[in-house]
Amino acid sequence: MRLSTLVPSISQEIVTLFENNGIVTDRDLLFNESALDIYQKLPREVLTLSQLRAFIARVTELLSASGSCSADLPDIPRLKLLTGVANLDALTDGFASSQIVEISGDSASGKTTFALNLAVRYLQVQRDSIALWIDTRGEFSPERAYRTQASMDHEASDVLDRLQVSEAFEIEAVYEVLWALPMSQQRFGCIFIDSITPLLGSNLSAVSSQGHAIMSGFMQQLRALAQSLSLTVFVINNATALRGDDSLSAFEWTAKKPALGPSFSFMSDSTLWLSKCHDRDDAAMYTAEMLRSRSTHSSTWTRFRICDGVLKSA
């Protein structure tokens, strides 16, 4: 998060001073260097070391989530994001808040449709909430969203009014969108990034660790946001070819795996793998596999159909 978003809770003059010395975000201030190292970079007689430490403590306080008494936690209802398909919801156990969920699969495996169903059904239930859809490819279709909502048996005319779509083709643009959320007066319940692959994949290299550092930092920011705002983040990831016997799928015919490397899967709380197959009548059928999860059973799967853009039982 940019330090400037915390103004006026912190001094604009100090923020400007830091920006002029390469300290722009909370990560720059809190994690990259010690207070003494930062102090030595600043012009003399501008801030004392004790004033700098007090400023860092204030920023830490503003960014920290408020505590909750453990005795009160059982009384807090657990919000679930449901697909409307019983076997799918049993597989995922509903997607809990404060988590990052990876939805991965090959092309035409239903990833975007799956995510769009989650978004629309969430907004139908949570009438006072907003869902944020970050489109990184310029492919979001309002007509497709309208058809999906119209095909569901609900009367909620303002559903798509509360689906906020932002185009962001570079990771810096995504950061700008995310940094604005804590200051928003609206209540965001879930975020969908479609797709995360072009944002992070272009930076990854076998000869440099910089791309991995960018990926790790971005996912840490997503997790901090999910936890501080109690929202669920869905990241849609593409597929890449298998190399050797490193598939987590239960099916031998699976020839792909989630993109962005093996370490990326450990940066989320769950990895849901979607694939397309056919039944005996050659009708389209889809498989959902929970490759790994910290909140429900891993290595489990079920099947479903997609009819008029809506998820249905197989």
N, C-alpha and C positions, 0 to 999 in steps of 0.2 A: 504494500500500500504506500502511496506517495505521502510524505510527511505533510505536504500542503493541504491534504484533505482533512487534517486534524485542526487546522486553523478555524476559529479563534481560540480553541482550547489550549493551543500552544502559540508561542510568539511567531508572528510572520517574519520578523526581522531575523530571528535565529534560523528559521527554515530557509530563508533566502541565503543566509551565510553558509549554511550547510550545502545547499544546492550549488553554490559557487565553488565549493570544494569537493564536489563529486559525491555528496551524500544526499541522495534523493528519496530513497524509500526507507521503510522501517527496517528492512533487511540490511541495508547499508549501515544503518545506525546501530542496530542491536546485535548483529551476528558476524559481520565481516571483520571488524576490528575492535580492540579494547578501547575503553574510554580514554586511556592515556595516549594510545596511538592517534585517536581522533583529535585529542587536544593538541598534540604536537603538529598536526596538519593545519590547524586554524591560525589566523593572524594573531599576533601577540596582543595581550591586554584587551581582547574582545570579550572572552569568557574566562572565568576562573575554572579550575578543574572541578571544584565542588559544584559550581553552577551547571557545568556540563553534566555531571553525574545526576544532579537533580532533574535536569531536562530529560535525560534518558529514562529515569524512573517515572517521570510523568507520561512519557510516550508509552512505556510498558504498561502503565496503569490503564491508559485509554484503550489500548489494544487488547487487554486481557478480558476474557469472558468472566462474567460475574459467577460466583460460586453458588452451588446448590447444596442444601442439606440432604444427606443421603436418606434420612428418614422420610423426606418428602418425595423422593423419586418414584416409589411405587404408585403414588397418586397421580403422577403425570401421565396422561394418555399417550400411548405410542402411536404416532401417526404412521400409517402405511400407505405406500403408493402402489395401487393395484392395477392390474391389466384388465380385469373383468372376466378373465378366464380362470376357472377354479384350479385346474392343474398347473397353470403357470404361476399363479399366486401361491400355491403350495410349494412349488419349486423355489421361489424367491423369498417366501415368507413375508412378502411385502417389503419394499425397499425402505429401510429405516432412515430417519433423518441423521444429519451430521456424518454422512458417509460419502465416499466416492465409489461409484459403480462404473465399471468398464463394460460396454456393450460392443462386442467384436464379432466379426464374421466376414466372409467373402462378399464380393459384389452381388447384389440381388438376393441377399439373405434376409432382408426385412429389418435391418437395423434402424433405419430412420422411421419406418412405419411403427415399429415397436416403441421407439422413444416418443413419437407423436401421440400414440395411444395413451401412454403414461401421462403425458402433459395434459391432454384434453380431459382425461378422467380425473386427474388431480384437481383441475380447475372447476370441474363440475361439482366436486365435493366441497372444496375449500373456496367458498364464494368471496372471501375477503383477501385472497392471496394472489400473487403474481408468479408466473413461470417465465423464466428467462431462457430464450433460445439463441445461442451464439452460432451464427452461420459463417463458417470459415471458407466456404466454397462458392457462395453466391447462388446456391441451388434451392434455398427454401421456397416452397410454393404455397402461397396463401390459399389458392384454389384447392390444393390437396388437403390442407388443414381444414378448410370449410367442409369438404366432402366427408372427411373423417368424422368431424363433429356432427354433421347432419345425419350420418349413418347410425349414430348411437341413439338409443332411446331415452334421451333426456331433453328437457326444455330449459335451457340455460343460454339465452341469447347473447349474454355478455361474455361467454367463455373465451372466445378468440380475442376479445378486447383486452383480456388480461394475460394474453400470451405475448410477451414483449420480445420482439426479434431484433437482434443487433448483428450487423455484418462486421466481421473483423477478419482480415486476411493475413495479418501478421500478429505475432505473439504480443508485441507491444500494444497493439490495438485491443487485444483481449484483456490485457492488464488494465487498460484505461476503463473498460466496461466494468471489470470486477471491482476496481478500487472505488467506484462510485456507489456500490451497493450498501456498505455500512452507513453511508450518510443519507440514504434514500428514506423518504417517509413511507414508502410502500413496503409491504411484507412479502418478501420473496421466499417461496417454499422449495423451489427446485430450479436447477440450472442444467441445461442440455448444451453440450458442445459438439456440434456436428460439422466437421469431424476434427478430432484432435491430431490425427496423423500428419496432415500437411503442416501443422503448426510446429511440431517437434521433430518430425522425421527428416526435414531438410537440414537440420543442425547436427544430426548424428553422423559420426565418422569413426572408422576403425583406427584412425591414426591420431585422433585428438579426443580428449576428455571434455572439451568445452561443451559439446552438444549434450552430453549426459548431465553435466552440471546445470545447464539451462532447463532440461527436462525435470530434474530433481527439484530445482528451485520453484518451478511453475507448479508442480504437483504439491509441494509443501504449502504454497500460497493457497491453492484450492482447498487443501485440508483445513488450514487455519480458518478460511472463510466458512467452510461447511460447519465447523465446530462452533465458531463464534456466533453465527446467524442461525444455527440449527436447521440447516437446509441440506438437501440431497443433491449431489452433483453427478450427472451422468456424462461420461465421456465416450463418444462413439469412435471406435478404432477400426482401421482396415485390417486386412489379412496379408500374410506373406507366406511364401512357400516353406514347407518343412525341410529341415536339414538333418537327415538321420532319423533316429527314433526319439524325437523330443516332443511328441504330441501328448497333450493332456486329455484329448478326446477319448470317449469310450468306444468310438467307431473306427474300425480299421481303414475305412475308405476315406477318412479325413486326410486331405492333402495340404491343408493350410493351418496356420496358427496365427494368434494375434501379432500384429506388427509392433514396431518400436522396441524390440529386444526383450530378453527374459526379465530384466530388472524392472521394466515398466509394470508388469503384472503385480509386483509387490508394492507398488505405490498406490494401489487402490484397495478397497475393502472386499470387492467381489469382481469376478470376471465371468460375464455371461456370454457364451459363444452361440451364435445363431448360424444355422446352415439350412439350405434348401434341398429337399428331396421330393420323391413322388410316391404316391400310393399305388395299389394294384390297378386302379383305373386311370393311372397316369395323370392324376390331378395333383396340383401343387400342394406340398406339405412342407412344414418347417419344423426343425428340431432346435430346442433350446437346451443348452448344457450349462450347468453351473460348474465351471472348471475349478474354481476355488472361491471360498467365501469365509469371512470371519464371523458371520452372523447366522449362517444356516449350513445345511449339509453340502459338502463339495462332492464332485464326481457324480452328480445326479442329472437326470435329463427328462424331458417330456416333449410332446409334439403338439403342434397347433396349426391352424389355417389362418389365412388372411382373406377376408371377403369384403370387397368395396372399401378397402383401407382399414378395416376393423379386425382386430384379433378375435378368433373364434376357436372353440374346442375342436380337436381333431375328430 
